[in-house]
Amino acid sequence: MTDLSVQAHSIYETLVELNKNLSMTKFKMTGYLKVIRDGKLYKSLGHSSFKEFLAIPELSLNYRTTLGYIQLWERYERLGVPVSVRIDIGAKKGMEMGSALERHPELLELAPHISSSDLLTEVHRVEGKVFASPAMPSPDCTTYEKYVKSQPCIICGRTPVDLAHFPRTKVRADNPWYVIPLCRIHHREQEDGGMAWTWDHRKHWGNYFHNRIGDLLNKLESK
């Protein structure tokens, strides 16, 4: 091996080790943060809310990201996943598996050994391809938005509703067709929960999108 190759492999091994240590630190922090949140211990520290506590300069933690980590921590606890396995998987892959992990625990064995994109493909496969999105023509977005506004909240059935973008990614949020009807309460939950919320409620928006929006698009195209 050349000197450059030796240096590259050395740096690579160091990065892998540092990444494992970082994952371990994140999970340890998440456990403590969950205790702070659940026991409302932030009040004893002089803060009126958990969100306010996370924002202190000494922590500066993102509220939505922290909630996602706590939700992942709780899921791992329910499944009895050892901490060593959690670290091997990493937080990102754990979030990508979402609640699918509870229905398909075999993903635990697969996750540490494949890329994030391959893991998502496998999740889609075992979940029946809920996330597959059909081609979406745009005959009349205004009519489409009026249609969505006329529907009840897909979670609780309340009206009126907001036009809520999904999934929570910028590329799809920029597409006016990627919206679902959510009441103000569940829209706020979606905003706070981020991708974790989207994963856990995928059957609601997946069924709505595939079963109802397709019919609407067909009607608009036939005009």
C-alpha positions as YAML, in Angstrom:
chain: A
units: angstrom
residues:
- id: 1
  name: MET
  ca: [0.00, 0.00, 0.00]
- id: 2
  name: THR
  ca: [1.18, 3.51, -0.77]
- id: 3
  name: ASP
  ca: [1.68, 6.12, 1.93]
- id: 4
  name: LEU
  ca: [-1.47, 7.93, 0.76]
- id: 5
  name: SER
  ca: [-3.48, 4.70, 0.88]
- id: 6
  name: VAL
  ca: [-2.28, 3.98, 4.42]
- id: 7
  name: GLN
  ca: [-3.18, 7.52, 5.47]
- id: 8
  name: ALA
  ca: [-6.62, 7.26, 3.85]
- id: 9
  name: HIS
  ca: [-7.44, 3.98, 5.59]
- id: 10
  name: SER
  ca: [-6.21, 5.33, 8.92]
- id: 11
  name: ILE
  ca: [-8.41, 8.41, 8.63]
- id: 12
  name: TYR
  ca: [-11.35, 6.27, 7.52]
- id: 13
  name: GLU
  ca: [-11.04, 3.99, 10.56]
- id: 14
  name: THR
  ca: [-10.81, 7.04, 12.82]
- id: 15
  name: LEU
  ca: [-13.96, 8.54, 11.28]
- id: 16
  name: VAL
  ca: [-15.88, 5.29, 11.72]
- id: 17
  name: GLU
  ca: [-14.87, 5.13, 15.38]
- id: 18
  name: LEU
  ca: [-15.74, 8.78, 15.96]
- id: 19
  name: ASN
  ca: [-19.12, 8.25, 14.29]
- id: 20
  name: LYS
  ca: [-19.85, 5.31, 16.61]
- id: 21
  name: ASN
  ca: [-18.90, 7.42, 19.61]
- id: 22
  name: LEU
  ca: [-21.13, 10.22, 18.33]
- id: 23
  name: SER
  ca: [-24.06, 7.81, 17.95]
- id: 24
  name: MET
  ca: [-23.46, 6.51, 21.47]
- id: 25
  name: THR
  ca: [-23.44, 10.07, 22.84]
- id: 26
  name: LYS
  ca: [-26.67, 10.92, 21.01]
- id: 27
  name: PHE
  ca: [-28.45, 7.89, 22.39]
- id: 28
  name: LYS
  ca: [-27.19, 8.54, 25.91]
- id: 29
  name: MET
  ca: [-28.37, 12.15, 25.66]
- id: 30
  name: THR
  ca: [-31.73, 11.02, 24.34]
- id: 31
  name: GLY
  ca: [-32.30, 8.80, 27.38]
- id: 32
  name: TYR
  ca: [-31.60, 11.66, 29.75]
- id: 33
  name: LEU
  ca: [-33.66, 14.12, 27.69]
- id: 34
  name: LYS
  ca: [-36.62, 11.74, 27.81]
- id: 35
  name: VAL
  ca: [-36.41, 11.71, 31.63]
- id: 36
  name: ILE
  ca: [-36.30, 15.52, 31.64]
- id: 37
  name: ARG
  ca: [-39.33, 15.74, 29.34]
- id: 38
  name: ASP
  ca: [-41.48, 13.02, 30.88]
- id: 39
  name: GLY
  ca: [-40.87, 14.14, 34.46]
- id: 40
  name: LYS
  ca: [-41.16, 17.85, 33.55]
- id: 41
  name: LEU
  ca: [-37.80, 18.30, 35.29]
- id: 42
  name: TYR
  ca: [-37.12, 21.32, 33.10]
- id: 43
  name: LYS
  ca: [-39.43, 23.28, 35.44]
- id: 44
  name: SER
  ca: [-37.05, 22.59, 38.34]
- id: 45
  name: LEU
  ca: [-34.32, 24.09, 36.16]
- id: 46
  name: GLY
  ca: [-36.27, 27.31, 35.71]
- id: 47
  name: HIS
  ca: [-37.81, 26.69, 32.28]
- id: 48
  name: SER
  ca: [-41.48, 26.84, 31.37]
- id: 49
  name: SER
  ca: [-41.33, 24.22, 28.62]
- id: 50
  name: PHE
  ca: [-39.19, 21.38, 27.30]
- id: 51
  name: LYS
  ca: [-38.70, 23.32, 24.07]
- id: 52
  name: GLU
  ca: [-37.36, 26.31, 26.00]
- id: 53
  name: PHE
  ca: [-34.99, 24.04, 27.93]
- id: 54
  name: LEU
  ca: [-33.55, 22.57, 24.71]
- id: 55
  name: ALA
  ca: [-32.86, 26.06, 23.38]
- id: 56
  name: ILE
  ca: [-30.50, 27.12, 26.19]
- id: 57
  name: PRO
  ca: [-27.01, 28.03, 24.90]
- id: 58
  name: GLU
  ca: [-25.40, 25.10, 26.72]
- id: 59
  name: LEU
  ca: [-27.51, 22.63, 24.69]
- id: 60
  name: SER
  ca: [-28.89, 24.40, 21.59]
- id: 61
  name: LEU
  ca: [-30.78, 21.26, 20.52]
- id: 62
  name: ASN
  ca: [-33.36, 21.26, 17.74]
- id: 63
  name: TYR
  ca: [-36.81, 20.62, 19.21]
- id: 64
  name: ARG
  ca: [-38.21, 18.54, 16.34]
- id: 65
  name: THR
  ca: [-35.06, 16.47, 15.98]
- id: 66
  name: THR
  ca: [-34.99, 15.77, 19.70]
- id: 67
  name: LEU
  ca: [-38.63, 14.64, 19.68]
- id: 68
  name: GLY
  ca: [-37.79, 12.30, 16.81]
- id: 69
  name: TYR
  ca: [-34.84, 10.83, 18.75]
- id: 70
  name: ILE
  ca: [-37.00, 10.35, 21.85]
- id: 71
  name: GLN
  ca: [-39.67, 8.61, 19.79]
- id: 72
  name: LEU
  ca: [-36.99, 6.35, 18.32]
- id: 73
  name: TRP
  ca: [-35.60, 5.68, 21.82]
- id: 74
  name: GLU
  ca: [-39.07, 4.68, 23.04]
- id: 75
  name: ARG
  ca: [-39.53, 2.36, 20.08]
- id: 76
  name: TYR
  ca: [-36.20, 0.67, 20.75]
- id: 77
  name: GLU
  ca: [-37.15, 0.26, 24.41]
- id: 78
  name: ARG
  ca: [-40.47, -1.38, 23.50]
- id: 79
  name: LEU
  ca: [-38.65, -3.80, 21.21]
- id: 80
  name: GLY
  ca: [-35.86, -4.48, 23.70]
- id: 81
  name: VAL
  ca: [-33.13, -3.47, 21.24]
- id: 82
  name: PRO
  ca: [-29.69, -3.54, 22.92]
- id: 83
  name: VAL
  ca: [-27.80, -0.25, 23.03]
- id: 84
  name: SER
  ca: [-24.93, -1.78, 21.03]
- id: 85
  name: VAL
  ca: [-27.33, -2.60, 18.19]
- id: 86
  name: ARG
  ca: [-28.83, 0.91, 18.33]
- id: 87
  name: ILE
  ca: [-25.36, 2.35, 17.89]
- id: 88
  name: ASP
  ca: [-24.54, 0.06, 14.95]
- id: 89
  name: ILE
  ca: [-27.76, 1.12, 13.21]
- id: 90
  name: GLY
  ca: [-27.41, 4.81, 13.96]
- id: 91
  name: ALA
  ca: [-30.08, 7.43, 14.51]
- id: 92
  name: LYS
  ca: [-30.66, 8.22, 10.83]
- id: 93
  name: LYS
  ca: [-31.42, 4.64, 9.81]
- id: 94
  name: GLY
  ca: [-33.52, 4.18, 12.93]
- id: 95
  name: MET
  ca: [-35.65, 7.16, 11.93]
- id: 96
  name: GLU
  ca: [-35.93, 5.85, 8.38]
- id: 97
  name: MET
  ca: [-37.30, 2.51, 9.59]
- id: 98
  name: GLY
  ca: [-39.84, 4.26, 11.79]
- id: 99
  name: SER
  ca: [-42.73, 2.18, 13.11]
- id: 100
  name: ALA
  ca: [-42.11, -0.37, 10.33]
- id: 101
  name: LEU
  ca: [-39.52, -1.77, 12.71]
- id: 102
  name: GLU
  ca: [-42.27, -2.88, 15.10]
- id: 103
  name: ARG
  ca: [-43.98, -4.89, 12.37]
- id: 104
  name: HIS
  ca: [-40.79, -6.13, 10.74]
- id: 105
  name: PRO
  ca: [-38.12, -6.68, 13.43]
- id: 106
  name: GLU
  ca: [-36.01, -8.50, 10.86]
- id: 107
  name: LEU
  ca: [-34.98, -5.03, 9.66]
- id: 108
  name: LEU
  ca: [-32.79, -4.80, 12.76]
- id: 109
  name: GLU
  ca: [-30.42, -7.41, 11.40]
- id: 110
  name: LEU
  ca: [-30.30, -5.84, 7.96]
- id: 111
  name: ALA
  ca: [-29.97, -2.15, 8.84]
- id: 112
  name: PRO
  ca: [-26.31, -2.03, 10.02]
- id: 113
  name: HIS
  ca: [-25.04, -3.67, 6.83]
- id: 114
  name: ILE
  ca: [-26.71, -1.68, 4.03]
- id: 115
  name: SER
  ca: [-26.90, 1.95, 2.94]
- id: 116
  name: SER
  ca: [-29.72, 4.27, 3.97]
- id: 117
  name: SER
  ca: [-31.17, 4.29, 0.45]
- id: 118
  name: ASP
  ca: [-31.16, 0.49, 0.27]
- id: 119
  name: LEU
  ca: [-32.75, 0.34, 3.71]
- id: 120
  name: LEU
  ca: [-35.55, 2.65, 2.59]
- id: 121
  name: THR
  ca: [-36.13, 0.46, -0.45]
- id: 122
  name: GLU
  ca: [-36.42, -2.58, 1.81]
- id: 123
  name: VAL
  ca: [-38.81, -0.76, 4.16]
- id: 124
  name: HIS
  ca: [-41.01, 0.19, 1.22]
- id: 125
  name: ARG
  ca: [-40.99, -3.42, 0.04]
- id: 126
  name: VAL
  ca: [-41.98, -5.02, 3.35]
- id: 127
  name: GLU
  ca: [-44.59, -2.32, 3.94]
- id: 128
  name: GLY
  ca: [-46.28, -2.93, 0.61]
- id: 129
  name: LYS
  ca: [-44.78, 0.10, -1.17]
- id: 130
  name: VAL
  ca: [-46.98, 2.56, 0.68]
- id: 131
  name: PHE
  ca: [-44.60, 5.35, -0.25]
- id: 132
  name: ALA
  ca: [-44.60, 4.78, -4.00]
- id: 133
  name: SER
  ca: [-45.91, 7.97, -5.62]
- id: 134
  name: PRO
  ca: [-47.70, 7.88, -8.97]
- id: 135
  name: ALA
  ca: [-46.99, 10.35, -11.74]
- id: 136
  name: MET
  ca: [-48.99, 13.48, -11.02]
- id: 137
  name: PRO
  ca: [-50.29, 15.67, -13.86]
- id: 138
  name: SER
  ca: [-51.24, 19.25, -13.06]
- id: 139
  name: PRO
  ca: [-54.44, 20.06, -14.95]
- id: 140
  name: ASP
  ca: [-55.78, 22.49, -12.35]
- id: 141
  name: CYS
  ca: [-54.06, 22.99, -9.00]
- id: 142
  name: THR
  ca: [-56.66, 25.50, -7.85]
- id: 143
  name: THR
  ca: [-59.44, 22.93, -8.21]
- id: 144
  name: TYR
  ca: [-57.27, 20.39, -6.43]
- id: 145
  name: GLU
  ca: [-56.61, 22.69, -3.48]
- id: 146
  name: LYS
  ca: [-60.32, 23.46, -3.17]
- id: 147
  name: TYR
  ca: [-61.01, 19.73, -3.15]
- id: 148
  name: VAL
  ca: [-58.48, 19.11, -0.36]
- id: 149
  name: LYS
  ca: [-59.90, 22.02, 1.69]
- id: 150
  name: SER
  ca: [-63.37, 20.47, 1.40]
- id: 151
  name: GLN
  ca: [-62.24, 17.18, 2.96]
- id: 152
  name: PRO
  ca: [-62.17, 16.28, 6.68]
- id: 153
  name: CYS
  ca: [-58.90, 15.76, 8.55]
- id: 154
  name: ILE
  ca: [-57.47, 12.38, 7.53]
- id: 155
  name: ILE
  ca: [-56.52, 11.64, 11.16]
- id: 156
  name: CYS
  ca: [-59.59, 12.61, 13.19]
- id: 157
  name: GLY
  ca: [-62.27, 13.68, 10.68]
- id: 158
  name: ARG
  ca: [-62.54, 17.25, 11.97]
- id: 159
  name: THR
  ca: [-63.23, 20.30, 9.82]
- id: 160
  name: PRO
  ca: [-62.10, 22.85, 8.79]
- id: 161
  name: VAL
  ca: [-58.67, 21.76, 7.60]
- id: 162
  name: ASP
  ca: [-55.31, 23.20, 6.54]
- id: 163
  name: LEU
  ca: [-53.42, 22.25, 3.39]
- id: 164
  name: ALA
  ca: [-50.53, 20.31, 4.93]
- id: 165
  name: HIS
  ca: [-47.47, 19.43, 2.85]
- id: 166
  name: PHE
  ca: [-46.15, 15.86, 2.99]
- id: 167
  name: PRO
  ca: [-43.73, 14.19, 3.25]
- id: 168
  name: ARG
  ca: [-41.71, 16.78, 5.17]
- id: 169
  name: THR
  ca: [-39.05, 17.36, 2.53]
- id: 170
  name: LYS
  ca: [-38.41, 20.56, 0.60]
- id: 171
  name: VAL
  ca: [-38.53, 18.98, -2.85]
- id: 172
  name: ARG
  ca: [-41.96, 17.48, -2.33]
- id: 173
  name: ALA
  ca: [-43.25, 20.41, -0.31]
- id: 174
  name: ASP
  ca: [-42.54, 22.60, -3.34]
- id: 175
  name: ASN
  ca: [-44.97, 20.49, -5.39]
- id: 176
  name: PRO
  ca: [-48.53, 21.87, -4.90]
- id: 177
  name: TRP
  ca: [-49.98, 18.39, -5.37]
- id: 178
  name: TYR
  ca: [-48.26, 16.98, -2.28]
- id: 179
  name: VAL
  ca: [-50.77, 18.25, 0.27]
- id: 180
  name: ILE
  ca: [-53.26, 16.51, 2.55]
- id: 181
  name: PRO
  ca: [-56.15, 17.80, 4.70]
- id: 182
  name: LEU
  ca: [-55.24, 18.12, 8.38]
- id: 183
  name: CYS
  ca: [-57.12, 19.94, 11.13]
- id: 184
  name: ARG
  ca: [-55.16, 22.66, 12.90]
- id: 185
  name: ILE
  ca: [-54.29, 20.36, 15.83]
- id: 186
  name: HIS
  ca: [-52.87, 17.58, 13.67]
- id: 187
  name: HIS
  ca: [-51.21, 20.05, 11.32]
- id: 188
  name: ARG
  ca: [-49.33, 21.45, 14.31]
- id: 189
  name: GLU
  ca: [-48.39, 17.92, 15.37]
- id: 190
  name: GLN
  ca: [-47.12, 17.24, 11.87]
- id: 191
  name: GLU
  ca: [-45.00, 20.41, 11.93]
- id: 192
  name: ASP
  ca: [-43.52, 19.52, 15.32]
- id: 193
  name: GLY
  ca: [-43.09, 15.81, 14.61]
- id: 194
  name: GLY
  ca: [-41.39, 16.14, 11.23]
- id: 195
  name: MET
  ca: [-40.52, 12.92, 9.43]
- id: 196
  name: ALA
  ca: [-41.24, 10.83, 12.54]
- id: 197
  name: TRP
  ca: [-44.87, 11.98, 12.39]
- id: 198
  name: THR
  ca: [-45.01, 11.29, 8.65]
- id: 199
  name: TRP
  ca: [-43.71, 7.75, 9.15]
- id: 200
  name: ASP
  ca: [-46.15, 6.93, 11.93]
- id: 201
  name: HIS
  ca: [-49.16, 8.26, 10.01]
- id: 202
  name: ARG
  ca: [-48.16, 7.01, 6.57]
- id: 203
  name: LYS
  ca: [-51.19, 4.74, 6.23]
- id: 204
  name: HIS
  ca: [-53.52, 7.72, 6.66]
- id: 205
  name: TRP
  ca: [-51.91, 9.95, 4.07]
- id: 206
  name: GLY
  ca: [-50.86, 7.03, 1.86]
- id: 207
  name: ASN
  ca: [-54.42, 5.71, 1.60]
- id: 208
  name: TYR
  ca: [-55.80, 9.20, 1.06]
- id: 209
  name: PHE
  ca: [-53.30, 10.02, -1.64]
- id: 210
  name: HIS
  ca: [-53.54, 6.78, -3.59]
- id: 211
  name: ASN
  ca: [-57.26, 6.08, -3.21]
- id: 212
  name: ARG
  ca: [-58.72, 9.57, -3.59]
- id: 213
  name: ILE
  ca: [-56.32, 11.89, -5.34]
- id: 214
  name: GLY
  ca: [-55.97, 9.50, -8.27]
- id: 215
  name: ASP
  ca: [-59.74, 9.64, -8.85]
- id: 216
  name: LEU
  ca: [-59.69, 13.44, -8.71]
- id: 217
  name: LEU
  ca: [-56.85, 13.67, -11.23]
- id: 218
  name: ASN
  ca: [-58.71, 11.41, -13.61]
- id: 219
  name: LYS
  ca: [-61.78, 13.65, -13.38]
- id: 220
  name: LEU
  ca: [-59.71, 16.78, -13.98]
- id: 221
  name: GLU
  ca: [-57.96, 15.23, -16.98]
- id: 222
  name: SER
  ca: [-61.28, 14.21, -18.53]
- id: 223
  name: LYS
  ca: [-62.61, 17.83, -18.49]
...
